[in-house]
Amino acid sequence: MNSNKYKDNIYELRYITDLKDMVDSSARLFPDHVAYYVKDVRGGEYRPIMYPEVKADIDALGTKLIDLGLKNEKVAVIGENSYEWIISYLAVTNGCGVAVPLDRELPSDEIINLMTRAGVKAIIYSKKMKGVVTEALESFEDQKISICMDPKEEEEGVYALKDLIAEGKEMIAGGNDSFVNAEIDREAMCALLFTSGTTGLAKGVMLSHKNISANVYNMSKYIKIREDGIGLSVLPMHHTYELTCHIFTSFYQGIAVAICEGLKYIQKNMKEIHATVMLGVPLVFESMHKKIFKQADASGNGRKLRAMIALSKRLKLYNNQTLIRKLFKQIHNSTGGEMTQFISGGAAIDPHVIEDFEAMGIPMIQGYGMTENAPIIAVNRDCCSRADAAGFVMPGTEVKIIEPDNKGVGEVICRGPSVMIGYYNDPVMTDQVLKDGWLYTGDLGYMDNEGYLYICGRKKNVIVTKNGKNIFPEEVEYYLQSSPYIAEALVHGVKDETTGDTIVKAEIFPDYDTIQEQIGDMSESGWKQFFKETIDDINDRMPLYKRVKRYNIRETEFSKTTTRKIKRHTAANYSDENSQNL
């Protein structure tokens, strides 16, 4: 149900002081609930792990980590999404030391750099990471404690996670309560997260138990998953979006999470587990959206599908879930038949994608945040939302729009219990973004009179023309990516040598498959004319000053982060070759 009459509804849930309190209380409140569904082998069956078992494994591992001398030390965690990754993180934070999640796609030299900057004493890694981790560890003079999540065989100098858990359980049975009864300082750093970027630019965000648990608690006041819900975890857990908003919030609410086998297995796993909720970044949902229409067009049902969606929007049929699921039965079956919520984050999404999914009976909302706020700042409510808005400011959080222009657009700043401690060993950068308790996000946005927050784009990305017009690249990219012939787009400003003004240039990665299917082979001149007409059509929908004046066609996808966001400030994503003027 999506209606303004639910605008002020707040879910009442228990207060938690820290992540240890979250784990302990959930294990006590949901003893018969499945916490995780995991696969022991790729392509196998999902196996359930109950809430009390999760707590027992965390307690055991934490106890043994303390026994290994890691109390108050920093421990890196790296690997693909897994149950072992989750309990490793929580075993470190909930009474042992500070967790340092690392991106598993980093090369060994960057792992070395971040481990050195953090002062890591141990690393817990998956067997797939053995090669790169072993290479990284060889560069350190001091011996790091190495723990493999799932070793194939015993290896000298490397601990096996399962063995440490077994030993920890024996220690607890023998009366060792060093971890179980450990006191938590909720104000102290419990996690050190490096933002995406090259090692020289990556900032170490220091988050406390208070930061993370407050985000989980307050977010749950706006979004509550049904009691028998199952989430499908598809995004990397080393990012706060997936970790806080999905892994921790689900555990707090007593919901099961199934670990996805990988991005190309999303639909397969969704159907296998009958998932009810999934978090993703825009690219994931936009790809799903395009695939739905592509398949409908291929089967000759594209026009019918679009007409049904238009009817659903006009009559608000999406508020009648029984009816809507019958009308769009094939779509629902493709997602497992139980999907009740898509949640997009990490970047702004094309609002038409949200509107279409909602019209087809899959409610979808988006939120807004950043690692420095653990991460959510604003989010739409599950019963009251707007497709083009970031949502309502989270309970307990304040937001201001500073230095607004004549349209009310200014920098978004916030303060509240989730604002980070600061950047690790970087007081200068910390002082630039934290001022009198306010976090300066670097994002531009505005608030409407109903309390919805809208994000226009990054302050540093804005294209400013000579006559003072502000152009948000993200907005132009929406228009470009609405074309079935454009898979990805990246917009930036370049100088026009003739006029000296700044004009809009688009880097475009076409949807080559769709073009081949619908248009066929084209000559070089035909190809140029085709894209000129495509972009001209898109330009006609935008004000003159926002229109694309120059473009470049790419043969390969853009370089992306592990959450599938295009790296906007990576040189490899820009080119002056083969640029076309319009």
TAWO-V171822 format. One record per residue. N is the residue number from 1. RES is the residue in three letters. PHI is phi in whole degrees, -180 to 180 (none if undefined). NEAR is the number of other C-alpha atoms within 12 Angstrom. Layout:
# TAWO-V171822
n | res | phi | near
N | RES | PHI | NEAR
N | RES | PHI | NEAR
This chain:
# TAWO-V171822
n | res | phi | near
1 | MET | none | 26
2 | ASN | -125 | 30
3 | SER | -151 | 18
4 | ASN | -64 | 18
5 | LYS | -67 | 12
6 | TYR | -98 | 17
7 | LYS | -55 | 24
8 | ASP | -100 | 20
9 | ASN | -69 | 22
10 | ILE | -128 | 22
11 | TYR | -75 | 23
12 | GLU | -95 | 16
13 | LEU | -131 | 21
14 | ARG | -69 | 21
15 | TYR | -82 | 24
16 | ILE | -125 | 29
17 | THR | -89 | 29
18 | ASP | -163 | 37
19 | LEU | -69 | 44
20 | LYS | -66 | 40
21 | ASP | -61 | 36
22 | MET | -61 | 37
23 | VAL | -65 | 41
24 | ASP | -64 | 30
25 | SER | -71 | 24
26 | SER | -68 | 35
27 | ALA | -63 | 31
28 | ARG | -77 | 22
29 | LEU | -80 | 21
30 | PHE | -125 | 28
31 | PRO | -65 | 23
32 | ASP | -104 | 19
33 | HIS | -95 | 30
34 | VAL | -79 | 32
35 | ALA | -92 | 42
36 | TYR | -140 | 39
37 | TYR | -111 | 35
38 | VAL | -130 | 32
39 | LYS | -114 | 24
40 | ASP | -77 | 18
41 | VAL | -138 | 12
42 | ARG | -60 | 14
43 | GLY | 86 | 15
44 | GLY | -82 | 15
45 | GLU | -90 | 17
46 | TYR | -73 | 26
47 | ARG | -116 | 21
48 | PRO | -84 | 25
49 | ILE | -126 | 29
50 | MET | -83 | 29
51 | TYR | -55 | 35
52 | PRO | -61 | 27
53 | GLU | -66 | 28
54 | VAL | -62 | 36
55 | LYS | -60 | 37
56 | ALA | -62 | 31
57 | ASP | -69 | 39
58 | ILE | -64 | 43
59 | ASP | -61 | 45
60 | ALA | -67 | 42
61 | LEU | -65 | 48
62 | GLY | -61 | 48
63 | THR | -61 | 43
64 | LYS | -71 | 39
65 | LEU | -63 | 45
66 | ILE | -64 | 33
67 | ASP | -62 | 23
68 | LEU | -82 | 24
69 | GLY | 90 | 20
70 | LEU | -100 | 31
71 | LYS | -62 | 28
72 | ASN | 66 | 31
73 | GLU | -103 | 30
74 | LYS | -97 | 38
75 | VAL | -126 | 45
76 | ALA | -80 | 47
77 | VAL | -129 | 47
78 | ILE | -145 | 44
79 | GLY | 156 | 36
80 | GLU | -70 | 35
81 | ASN | -56 | 42
82 | SER | -165 | 38
83 | TYR | -62 | 38
84 | GLU | -63 | 38
85 | TRP | -62 | 41
86 | ILE | -63 | 45
87 | ILE | -70 | 39
88 | SER | -64 | 50
89 | TYR | -60 | 48
90 | LEU | -72 | 46
91 | ALA | -67 | 47
92 | VAL | -73 | 46
93 | THR | -74 | 50
94 | ASN | -91 | 47
95 | GLY | 144 | 42
96 | CYS | -109 | 41
97 | GLY | -155 | 39
98 | VAL | -119 | 41
99 | ALA | -83 | 47
100 | VAL | -124 | 47
101 | PRO | -70 | 47
102 | LEU | -119 | 47
103 | ASP | -69 | 39
104 | ARG | -71 | 34
105 | GLU | -92 | 24
106 | LEU | -73 | 27
107 | PRO | -73 | 21
108 | SER | -61 | 26
109 | ASP | -66 | 23
110 | GLU | -75 | 29
111 | ILE | -63 | 39
112 | ILE | -59 | 29
113 | ASN | -60 | 26
114 | LEU | -71 | 39
115 | MET | -64 | 37
116 | THR | -68 | 25
117 | ARG | -60 | 26
118 | ALA | -81 | 34
119 | GLY | 73 | 27
120 | VAL | -69 | 35
121 | LYS | -104 | 34
122 | ALA | -152 | 41
123 | ILE | -139 | 47
124 | ILE | -109 | 48
125 | TYR | -139 | 43
126 | SER | -83 | 36
127 | LYS | -63 | 31
128 | LYS | -67 | 22
129 | MET | -96 | 32
130 | LYS | -54 | 27
131 | GLY | -61 | 18
132 | VAL | -69 | 26
133 | VAL | -70 | 40
134 | THR | -60 | 31
135 | GLU | -62 | 17
136 | ALA | -66 | 27
137 | LEU | -66 | 32
138 | GLU | -66 | 18
139 | SER | -85 | 20
140 | PHE | -93 | 22
141 | GLU | -74 | 11
142 | ASP | -83 | 13
143 | GLN | -74 | 17
144 | LYS | -96 | 32
145 | ILE | -74 | 31
146 | SER | -111 | 37
147 | ILE | -130 | 42
148 | CYS | -97 | 38
149 | MET | -66 | 38
150 | ASP | -151 | 30
151 | PRO | -69 | 24
152 | LYS | -76 | 16
153 | GLU | -152 | 13
154 | GLU | -65 | 17
155 | GLU | -134 | 16
156 | GLU | -62 | 12
157 | GLY | 83 | 14
158 | VAL | -123 | 30
159 | TYR | -84 | 32
160 | ALA | -97 | 30
161 | LEU | -55 | 37
162 | LYS | -63 | 27
163 | ASP | -69 | 24
164 | LEU | -64 | 33
165 | ILE | -64 | 33
166 | ALA | -63 | 22
167 | GLU | -66 | 26
168 | GLY | -64 | 33
169 | LYS | -65 | 28
170 | GLU | -66 | 21
171 | MET | -66 | 25
172 | ILE | -65 | 26
173 | ALA | -62 | 16
174 | GLY | -85 | 13
175 | GLY | 106 | 15
176 | ASN | -77 | 22
177 | ASP | -118 | 23
178 | SER | -59 | 27
179 | PHE | -96 | 38
180 | VAL | -56 | 33
181 | ASN | -105 | 19
182 | ALA | -64 | 24
183 | GLU | -84 | 22
184 | ILE | -104 | 28
185 | ASP | -90 | 24
186 | ARG | -70 | 28
187 | GLU | -90 | 24
188 | ALA | -84 | 26
189 | MET | -63 | 36
190 | CYS | -119 | 42
191 | ALA | -144 | 52
192 | LEU | -121 | 48
193 | LEU | -114 | 47
194 | PHE | -91 | 38
195 | THR | -68 | 33
196 | SER | -67 | 37
197 | GLY | 140 | 25
198 | THR | -69 | 21
199 | THR | -59 | 24
200 | GLY | -69 | 15
201 | LEU | -103 | 17
202 | ALA | -61 | 26
203 | LYS | -102 | 28
204 | GLY | -90 | 37
205 | VAL | -85 | 39
206 | MET | -95 | 38
207 | LEU | -115 | 42
208 | SER | -104 | 37
209 | HIS | -58 | 43
210 | LYS | -62 | 36
211 | ASN | -55 | 43
212 | ILE | -74 | 49
213 | SER | -67 | 40
214 | ALA | -66 | 43
215 | ASN | -65 | 51
216 | VAL | -62 | 47
217 | TYR | -64 | 42
218 | ASN | -74 | 42
219 | MET | -63 | 47
220 | SER | -69 | 38
221 | LYS | -73 | 34
222 | TYR | -103 | 37
223 | ILE | -132 | 41
224 | LYS | -127 | 35
225 | ILE | -82 | 36
226 | ARG | -58 | 22
227 | GLU | -59 | 20
228 | ASP | -96 | 25
229 | GLY | -70 | 30
230 | ILE | -134 | 42
231 | GLY | -93 | 48
232 | LEU | -108 | 49
233 | SER | -88 | 46
234 | VAL | -117 | 41
235 | LEU | -92 | 43
236 | PRO | -60 | 39
237 | MET | -73 | 40
238 | HIS | -75 | 39
239 | HIS | -91 | 42
240 | THR | -63 | 43
241 | TYR | -59 | 43
242 | GLU | -68 | 39
243 | LEU | -68 | 37
244 | THR | -74 | 43
245 | CYS | -77 | 51
246 | HIS | -112 | 47
247 | ILE | -63 | 47
248 | PHE | -75 | 44
249 | THR | -65 | 41
250 | SER | -64 | 44
251 | PHE | -64 | 49
252 | TYR | -62 | 47
253 | GLN | -87 | 44
254 | GLY | 82 | 40
255 | ILE | -102 | 38
256 | ALA | -83 | 44
257 | VAL | -127 | 50
258 | ALA | -99 | 43
259 | ILE | -84 | 45
260 | CYS | -71 | 39
261 | GLU | -78 | 32
262 | GLY | 149 | 24
263 | LEU | -57 | 28
264 | LYS | -77 | 14
265 | TYR | -107 | 20
266 | ILE | -55 | 32
267 | GLN | -64 | 32
268 | LYS | -61 | 22
269 | ASN | -68 | 36
270 | MET | -59 | 36
271 | LYS | -74 | 27
272 | GLU | -62 | 31
273 | ILE | -97 | 37
274 | HIS | 56 | 31
275 | ALA | -60 | 40
276 | THR | -109 | 38
277 | VAL | -147 | 44
278 | MET | -148 | 47
279 | LEU | -97 | 43
280 | GLY | -157 | 42
281 | VAL | -94 | 37
282 | PRO | -51 | 36
283 | LEU | -61 | 33
284 | VAL | -64 | 33
285 | PHE | -72 | 37
286 | GLU | -66 | 34
287 | SER | -67 | 29
288 | MET | -62 | 27
289 | HIS | -61 | 31
290 | LYS | -63 | 30
291 | LYS | -64 | 24
292 | ILE | -59 | 30
293 | PHE | -73 | 27
294 | LYS | -63 | 26
295 | GLN | -68 | 21
296 | ALA | -65 | 20
297 | ASP | -65 | 20
298 | ALA | -64 | 15
299 | SER | -91 | 13
300 | GLY | 84 | 13
301 | ASN | -108 | 17
302 | GLY | -60 | 19
303 | ARG | -64 | 17
304 | LYS | -64 | 17
305 | LEU | -62 | 28
306 | ARG | -65 | 23
307 | ALA | -67 | 18
308 | MET | -67 | 25
309 | ILE | -65 | 32
310 | ALA | -61 | 22
311 | LEU | -65 | 19
312 | SER | -61 | 28
313 | LYS | -66 | 25
314 | ARG | -65 | 15
315 | LEU | -97 | 14
316 | LYS | 54 | 24
317 | LEU | -66 | 28
318 | TYR | -64 | 35
319 | ASN | -81 | 24
320 | ASN | -114 | 22
321 | GLN | -64 | 26
322 | THR | -62 | 19
323 | LEU | -67 | 17
324 | ILE | -66 | 30
325 | ARG | -70 | 30
326 | LYS | -75 | 19
327 | LEU | -65 | 25
328 | PHE | -116 | 33
329 | LYS | -57 | 22
330 | GLN | -64 | 20
331 | ILE | -64 | 33
332 | HIS | -67 | 32
333 | ASN | -63 | 24
334 | SER | -69 | 26
335 | THR | -105 | 35
336 | GLY | 102 | 27
337 | GLY | 84 | 26
338 | GLU | -123 | 33
339 | MET | -64 | 39
340 | THR | -121 | 38
341 | GLN | -160 | 37
342 | PHE | -105 | 41
343 | ILE | -127 | 49
344 | SER | -106 | 44
345 | GLY | -161 | 43
346 | GLY | 90 | 37
347 | ALA | -170 | 36
348 | ALA | -72 | 41
349 | ILE | -115 | 42
350 | ASP | -59 | 38
351 | PRO | -59 | 30
352 | HIS | -66 | 29
353 | VAL | -66 | 38
354 | ILE | -62 | 35
355 | GLU | -62 | 33
356 | ASP | -68 | 38
357 | PHE | -63 | 42
358 | GLU | -63 | 42
359 | ALA | -63 | 38
360 | MET | -86 | 43
361 | GLY | 94 | 41
362 | ILE | -115 | 44
363 | PRO | -54 | 41
364 | MET | -141 | 46
365 | ILE | -135 | 48
366 | GLN | -131 | 50
367 | GLY | -132 | 45
368 | TYR | -143 | 44
369 | GLY | -175 | 46
370 | MET | -156 | 38
371 | THR | -50 | 42
372 | GLU | -65 | 46
373 | ASN | -123 | 45
374 | ALA | 67 | 47
375 | PRO | -116 | 44
376 | ILE | -71 | 52
377 | ILE | -108 | 51
378 | ALA | -144 | 46
379 | VAL | -156 | 45
380 | ASN | -71 | 47
381 | ARG | -87 | 43
382 | ASP | -69 | 40
383 | CYS | -118 | 32
384 | CYS | -155 | 31
385 | SER | -151 | 38
386 | ARG | -132 | 34
387 | ALA | -62 | 34
388 | ASP | -96 | 30
389 | ALA | -104 | 38
390 | ALA | -73 | 41
391 | GLY | 122 | 42
392 | PHE | -92 | 44
393 | VAL | -63 | 38
394 | MET | -62 | 39
395 | PRO | -55 | 33
396 | GLY | 84 | 24
397 | THR | -113 | 30
398 | GLU | -109 | 25
399 | VAL | -129 | 33
400 | LYS | -127 | 29
401 | ILE | -107 | 29
402 | ILE | -104 | 23
403 | GLU | 49 | 16
404 | PRO | -70 | 17
405 | ASP | -86 | 16
406 | ASN | -70 | 10
407 | LYS | -102 | 16
408 | GLY | 86 | 22
409 | VAL | -89 | 27
410 | GLY | -153 | 31
411 | GLU | -74 | 33
412 | VAL | -88 | 39
413 | ILE | -125 | 38
414 | CYS | -144 | 40
415 | ARG | -147 | 33
416 | GLY | 161 | 34
417 | PRO | -69 | 37
418 | SER | -96 | 45
419 | VAL | -67 | 45
420 | MET | -55 | 43
421 | ILE | -69 | 41
422 | GLY | 155 | 37
423 | TYR | -89 | 32
424 | TYR | -63 | 29
425 | ASN | 53 | 18
426 | ASP | -143 | 21
427 | PRO | -65 | 17
428 | VAL | -66 | 14
429 | MET | -66 | 20
430 | THR | -60 | 27
431 | ASP | -66 | 19
432 | GLN | -75 | 18
433 | VAL | -111 | 30
434 | LEU | -112 | 27
435 | LYS | -134 | 20
436 | ASP | 55 | 15
437 | GLY | 87 | 24
438 | TRP | -94 | 31
439 | LEU | -95 | 41
440 | TYR | -88 | 34
441 | THR | -75 | 38
442 | GLY | 82 | 27
443 | ASP | -101 | 35
444 | LEU | -103 | 34
445 | GLY | -166 | 36
446 | TYR | -153 | 34
447 | MET | -114 | 29
448 | ASP | -93 | 21
449 | ASN | -77 | 10
450 | GLU | -102 | 18
451 | GLY | 98 | 26
452 | TYR | -79 | 32
453 | LEU | -99 | 42
454 | TYR | -119 | 40
455 | ILE | -106 | 40
456 | CYS | -94 | 36
457 | GLY | 157 | 34
458 | ARG | -77 | 28
459 | LYS | -57 | 24
460 | LYS | -78 | 21
461 | ASN | -94 | 23
462 | VAL | -60 | 31
463 | ILE | -95 | 32
464 | VAL | -112 | 24
465 | THR | -86 | 24
466 | LYS | -61 | 17
467 | ASN | -88 | 13
468 | GLY | 85 | 13
469 | LYS | -75 | 21
470 | ASN | -99 | 33
471 | ILE | -118 | 36
472 | PHE | -92 | 33
473 | PRO | -53 | 34
474 | GLU | -59 | 35
475 | GLU | -69 | 36
476 | VAL | -65 | 40
477 | GLU | -62 | 37
478 | TYR | -55 | 35
479 | TYR | -62 | 37
480 | LEU | -62 | 40
481 | GLN | -77 | 37
482 | SER | -76 | 31
483 | SER | -75 | 30
484 | PRO | -67 | 33
485 | TYR | -96 | 32
486 | ILE | -118 | 34
487 | ALA | -81 | 34
488 | GLU | -145 | 41
489 | ALA | -146 | 42
490 | LEU | -136 | 44
491 | VAL | -111 | 42
492 | HIS | -152 | 38
493 | GLY | -98 | 33
494 | VAL | -133 | 28
495 | LYS | -86 | 19
496 | ASP | -85 | 17
497 | GLU | -64 | 9
498 | THR | -77 | 9
499 | THR | -97 | 11
500 | GLY | 80 | 12
501 | ASP | -85 | 20
502 | THR | -90 | 29
503 | ILE | -120 | 35
504 | VAL | -89 | 38
505 | LYS | -119 | 36
506 | ALA | -118 | 43
507 | GLU | -95 | 44
508 | ILE | -126 | 38
509 | PHE | -109 | 33
510 | PRO | -69 | 34
511 | ASP | -88 | 31
512 | TYR | -61 | 25
513 | ASP | -63 | 18
514 | THR | -64 | 23
515 | ILE | -62 | 23
516 | GLN | -64 | 15
517 | GLU | -69 | 17
518 | GLN | -94 | 16
519 | ILE | -111 | 18
520 | GLY | 90 | 14
521 | ASP | -70 | 16
522 | MET | -136 | 17
523 | SER | -73 | 11
524 | GLU | -60 | 11
525 | SER | -69 | 12
526 | GLY | -66 | 14
527 | TRP | -63 | 22
528 | LYS | -62 | 21
529 | GLN | -65 | 17
530 | PHE | -60 | 23
531 | PHE | -75 | 36
532 | LYS | -62 | 24
533 | GLU | -67 | 17
534 | THR | -62 | 28
535 | ILE | -73 | 40
536 | ASP | -60 | 24
537 | ASP | -62 | 19
538 | ILE | -68 | 28
539 | ASN | -60 | 29
540 | ASP | -63 | 17
541 | ARG | -93 | 20
542 | MET | -121 | 20
543 | PRO | -60 | 16
544 | LEU | -53 | 18
545 | TYR | -72 | 26
546 | LYS | -94 | 35
547 | ARG | -69 | 35
548 | VAL | -70 | 42
549 | LYS | -107 | 31
550 | ARG | -147 | 33
551 | TYR | -148 | 37
552 | ASN | -133 | 34
553 | ILE | -96 | 37
554 | ARG | -97 | 28
555 | GLU | -97 | 18
556 | THR | -125 | 20
557 | GLU | -62 | 25
558 | PHE | -73 | 28
559 | SER | -70 | 24
560 | LYS | -131 | 22
561 | THR | -80 | 28
562 | THR | -70 | 32
563 | THR | -95 | 33
564 | ARG | 69 | 29
565 | LYS | -94 | 29
566 | ILE | -66 | 32
567 | LYS | -78 | 24
568 | ARG | -67 | 27
569 | HIS | -111 | 22
570 | THR | -102 | 19
571 | ALA | -58 | 13
572 | ALA | -63 | 18
573 | ASN | -89 | 29
574 | TYR | -127 | 32
575 | SER | -154 | 25
576 | ASP | -99 | 19
577 | GLU | -77 | 14
578 | ASN | 58 | 17
579 | SER | -69 | 22
580 | GLN | -114 | 24
581 | ASN | -94 | 23
582 | LEU | -111 | 23
